[in-house]
Amino acid sequence: MPLNIPNTLTWARIALIPFFVGIYYFPDNVISPEDKNLAATLTFIVAAVTDWFDGYLARSLGQTSAFGAFLDPVADKLMVAAALIVLVHLGRVDSLIALVIIGREITISALREWMAKVGAAGSVAVAFVGKLKTAAQMSAIPLLLYQAPLLGFDSIGLGTVLIYVAAVLTLWSMGYYMRCAWPELAKRSR
């Protein structure tokens, strides 16, 4: 496990998860609900920025590694899953939406692992629809966490629309990746 700047940022993102979830366990007389929302939103945004930054640094500093390529998406999925579970608990996201998004992440991760094992990882490389899904999801979650008007916009309304868009794109991208993997799946199931 190479310890370099990008991997350290990824580990820091994972370490933020208990802090992020723990914010909502503080009593309201210690941290107001509005301050909890703000702290959780900022924590999620910091995690999202470090996700972009660690990838950029890994490429620009020549510090890419197989371990980093494994750990980075795991950190992303853990943070998104934690955020969705918190949002379901707070009543800001429907549990079915969270199930669709988290279920897709588990399914596609397993598919990619299997495809790599059989030497066909390129068949399920990240596609544009997956990037759109991530953009919708990463925009929706902070808006839903914040739960207050933001620059004249209803953050909950906009966040809700975006999380539904993310769910549709989640299903679309899962179908896309499954279709790409289908020839290999069919060949190996005989």
TIFIDREN-34492 format. One record per atom (N, C-alpha, C, CB): x, y, z. Coordinates in steps of 0.02 Angstrom, whole numbers, plus 50000, padded with zeros to 5 digits. Glycine has a CB too. Layout:
<atoms>
XYZ;...
</atoms>
This chain:
<atoms>
500424994150000;500005000050000;500445006250000;499525000050061;500515009549944;500935015449941;500605021249979;501065017449869;500995024350022;500745030150058;501005036450022;500965030150134;500555039649987;500725045649950;500165050749961;500835044249874;500235056549932;499735061849943;499035059849919;499955068249907;498965057049858;498285055149837;497965049949882;498305052549766;498345044849902;498055039649946;497905042450015;498535033649952;498315047050039;498185050150104;497525054150101;498775054850124;497415057650045;496775061250037;496185056450035;496795065549973;496275050750003;495735045850001;495595043050070;495915040049953;496115041550108;496025039150177;495685044550219;496705037150208;495865050850208;495545056350245;494805056750229;495885063150228;494625055450166;493925055450146;493545049850184;493855054450070;493845044150190;493535038650228;493475040550301;493945032150220;493995043850328;493975045850398;493445051150412;494665048550419;493245054950361;492715059950370;492015056850380;492705064650309;491935050650359;491265047550361;490985047250432;491295040550331;491355044650481;491065044550549;490915051650576;491545041050597;491345056450558;491215063350578;490575065850546;491815067850559;490505064650481;489925066750443;489275063950474;489985064450370;489265057550487;488665054350516;488575056750588;488725046650514;489125057250625;489095059050695;488815066050708;489765058550725;488865070350660;488605077250667;487875077050689;488675081150601;487495072450661;486775072150676;486615068850742;486425068450621;487115066150776;487005063050842;487095068050899;487465057150851;487365073850884;487425078950937;486735081450956;487875084750913;486615082751020;485975085451041;485865092451010;485925085851118;485235094150997;485065100550967;485275106551010;484335100950954;485345105551076;485555111051119;486315112151116;485345109851191;486675107351085;487395108151076;487535111051006;487765101351084;487215108250956;487265110750887;486555111050859;487725106050842;486365116950837;485685117850811;485585113650748;485545125350796;484975111750733;484855107950671;485125111450609;484105106650663;485065117950606;485335121650549;486085121050544;485135129050553;486425121450602;487155120750603;487365113650586;487425122850671;486975108750607;487125101750588;487085101050513;486625096850622;486565103850483;486485103450410;487065106850375;485825106750388;487265112650399;487825116250369;488475112350376;487905123250401;488605109650436;489225105850447;489245099550404;489285103950522;488675096050399;488645090050357;488745091750284;487975086350368;488435097150262;488495099350192;489225100950176;488055105550178;489545104850219;490245106750208;490705100650209;490475111850260;490565095950255;490965089850259;490905085850194;490755085650319;490285085250170;490175081550107;490535084950049;489425080850093;490485091550046;490815095249992;491575094549995;490615102749995;491855094850055;492575093850064;492765086850038;492795094650139;492365081850056;492505075050032;492475074749956;492005070050063;491985077949927;491915077849853;492505081349820;491255081249832;492725086849849;493285090449820;493935086349826;493375097349856;494025083049883;494625078949891;494615073049842;494695076349963;494015070649824;493955065349775;494245067649708;493215063049766;494045073549686;494305076149623;495055077549630;493935082649603;495245080449687;495935082649697;496415076749700;495985086849760;496215071349734;496685065649740;496805062449672;496425060549789;496285062149630;496375059549562;496835063949520;495705058849527;496725070449526;497145075249489;497875074649511;496885082449501;497985074349577;498665073849603;498995067249584;498675074649679;498615061849586;498895055349568;499165055449496;498375049749576;498765058449452;498975058749381;499545063749371;498395060749337;499485069649400;499995074849388;500655073449422;499725081549411;500635070049480;501255068449515;501525061549497;501145068849590;501165058049454;501385051349436;501345046549494;502085051449409;500845047549538;500785043349597;500165038749593;500735047749660;500005036549534;499455031849527;499685025049550;499185031549453;499225021149577;499395014449601;498775010149597;499675014549673;498885003549594;498314998949593;497904999649657;498564991549585;498255000649714;497895001449777;497475007849776;498385001649836;497745013249751;497375019549746;496775018849700;497825025149722;496865015249644;496315014149597;495765010049630;496565010649534;495945005649677;495445001749714;495115005949768;495764995549745;495525009549808;495265013049866;494835019049850;495845015149909;495005022749797;494645028849780;493895027649769;494945032049719;493695022949726;492975021949717;492635019049779;492865017249658;493005015249820;492715012749882;492545018549928;493205007749917;493015023249934;492895029149976;492295033149951;493515033749977;492235033949885;491665037549857;491015034149874;491745038149780;490985027649863;490365023849875;490175023849949;490445016649850;490675023449992;490525023650065;490235030450085;491165022250105;490525035850059;490285042550076;489585043650049;490755047950049;489455041649987;488785042549958;488275038249995;488795040649883;488455032050010;487995027650047;487845030550116;488295020550055;488355033050150;488245036050216;487785042150211;488915038150248;487895046350160;487485052250151;486765050350136;487765056650094;486665045350093;485985043250076;485625040350137;485995038150019;485985036450177;485675033550237;485475039150285;486165028650272;485915044050294;485755049850337;485135053450310;486355054750342;485115054550244;484555058150214;483905054250219;484705059650140;483935047650214;483325043550225;483105044250297;483465035950208;483585043950344;483425044650415;483095051350430;484055043750457;483335056550397;483065063250407;482415064350369;483585068450385;482215059550328;481585060150290;481645064650229;481045062750334;482255065550203;482365069950146;482445066150080;482965074250157;482555059650085;482615055350026;482195049150039;483365053450010;481815047049989;481415041049993;481885034949996;480925040449933;481715030150038;482145024250046;482235020449981;481875019650100;481725020449937;481785016949873;482325020149829;481105017049836;482365026749830;482885030249792;483575028249818;482795038049796;483655028249885;484295026349914;484465019149897;484275027249991;483965014749899;484075007649883;484305006849810;483435003649895;483985010549765;484175010149694;484905012349685;483705014549651;485085017949715;485755020649705;486285016249738;485805027849733;486165014249801;486655010049836;486685003149804;486475009449911;486115000449786;486094993849754;486474993749688;485384991649742;486404998949649;486764999449586;487514999649598;486545005649547;487725003449648;488435004049662;488734997149681;488555009049719;488374993449721;488604986749740;488624982149679;488154983649796;488094982249640;488054977949580;488604979449531;487374978849546;488704985849515;489204987549465;489914986349492;489124994849443;490014987449557;490674985949586;490824978449580;490704988149660;490334974349595;490424967049589;490544965049517;489824963249618;490164968149471;490244966749400;490944968649376;489714970549359;491174974449396;491844976649375;492384972049404;491964983949398;492294969949465;492784965349496;492804958749457;492614964049570;492214956149441;492184949849404;492484950649334;491464947349399;492304956149301;492564957349233;493324958049234;492244963649203;493594961149286;494324961749292;494634954849302;494514966549350;494294950749341;494544944049355;494584939749292;494094940649407;494114940749246;494114936849184;494474940449128;493394935249163;494794946049144;495204949549095;494824953849046;495594944749057;494214956049065;493804960149020;493594966749053;493194956248998;494024969449095;493844975549131;493684981449086;494414977549177;493984981749027;493864987248981;493144987548957;494314986648922;492784981948961;492094981748938;491634985948982;491834974548937;491834987049044;491404990849090;491774997049117;491184986449149;492165000149074;492505006349093;491975011849103;493025008449039;492145016849142;491685022249157;491445025549093;492015027549204;490785026249087;490465029149028;490195036049045;489905024449001;490015039748993;489755046549003;489125046549045;489605049748935;488675041549036;488065041349076;488225040449150;487605035649051;488765036749165;488985035949234;489235042549263;489525030749239;489565046449222;489805053049244;489225057849256;490295056049193;488715057449213;488115061549223;487765059649289;487625060749164;487715053149301;487405050649363;487775053449423;487405042949365;488435053049421;488845055549477;488745063049486;489585053949465;488725066849432;488625074049437;487955075749469;488685077349367;487425072349447;486755073549476;486745071749550;486215069549438;487035066149566;487055063649635;487455068349680;487345056649637;488035070349656;488475074549697;488225081649702;489185074549668;487775083649659;487445090249666;486845089649712;487225092949597;486475084149707;485865083249746;486005082549821;485485077149721;486495078549838;486615077049909;486765083249950;487195072149915;487225087649930;487335093649971;486705098149977;487895097749942;486315098549923;485705102549925;485205099649975;485385103049856;485155093049976;484695089750023;484945090050095;484585082450002;485595089950103;485885090550170;485775097650198;486635088850170;485865102550155;485835109550176;485145111550200;486055114150120;484635109650165;483925110550182;483745117750203;483745105850238;483985122450166;483815129450178;483855133050110;484295132850231;483505138650104;483555142350040;484285144150026;483125148850043;484475143449963;485155144749943;485155149049881;485545138049931;485375155349888;485375160149833;484705160649799;485905158149782;484175160549840;483495161249814;483185154849789;483495166149760;483555149349791;483295142849768;483065138649828;483825139049728;482555134749818;482335129949867;482795123849862;481575127849856;483265123249909;483765117949904;483455111049907;484285118749959;482945110249948;482615103649953;482265101949887;482115103550012;481905106649859;481555105349796;482035103649740;481135111449776;482555107749732;483055106549680;483435100049694;483545112449675;483615098949757;483965092749775;483545086549762;484175092949848;482895087049775;482445081449764;482395079849689;481735082849792;482325085049648;482305083949576;482955080649553;482195090649538;483515083149577;484165080449556;484275073249580;484725084849582;484025071549640;484125064749665;483695059849625;483965064249740;483105062149602;482695057949558;483035057149490;481985060849550;483325062549465;483705062149402;484285057249411;483965069249381;484625057749468;485185053249482;484955046049484;485525055149548;484365044749513;484095037949516;483945035249447;483465037749560;483655039349404;483505037249335;484165035749298;483095042649297;484645040349305;485295039249273;485655033249303;485725045549281;485535031849367;485815026049399;485575019649365;485635025949474;484915019249354;484635013349321;484875012949248;483875013549324;484885018649215;485115018849145;485835016449140;485045025949117;486265019149184;486975017249180;487075009949199;487395021749226;486675007449246;486725000349264;486544996049204;486274998749325;486004997949170;485814994349109;486364994549057;485174997149081;486665000449049;487205001249000;487794996549017;487445008548998;488014996649080;488584992449099;488414985049093;488804994149170;487804983149112;487604976149106;487594974049032;486904975149139;487344978448989;487324976848917;488034976148890;486944982448879;488494980448913;489194979948891;489504973348914;489594985948916;489324971148974;489624965149003;489274958848979;489604965549078;488664959548950;488264953648934;488624948448891;487644955848899;488974950348838;489324945248798;489794940948839;489714948548741;490154944148883;490624940448926;490244936148977;491104945348963;489714938949006;489304935149053;488994929049019;488744939649083;488734929948959;488424924448923;488934919048906;488084927048859;489534921248885;490054916548866;490284912348926;490644920248835;490334915548983;490594912149043;490074908049080;490884917249091;489434908949064;488914905349101;488754898549069;488274909449104;489084896849014;488954890448981;489314884849016;489174890748908;
</atoms>
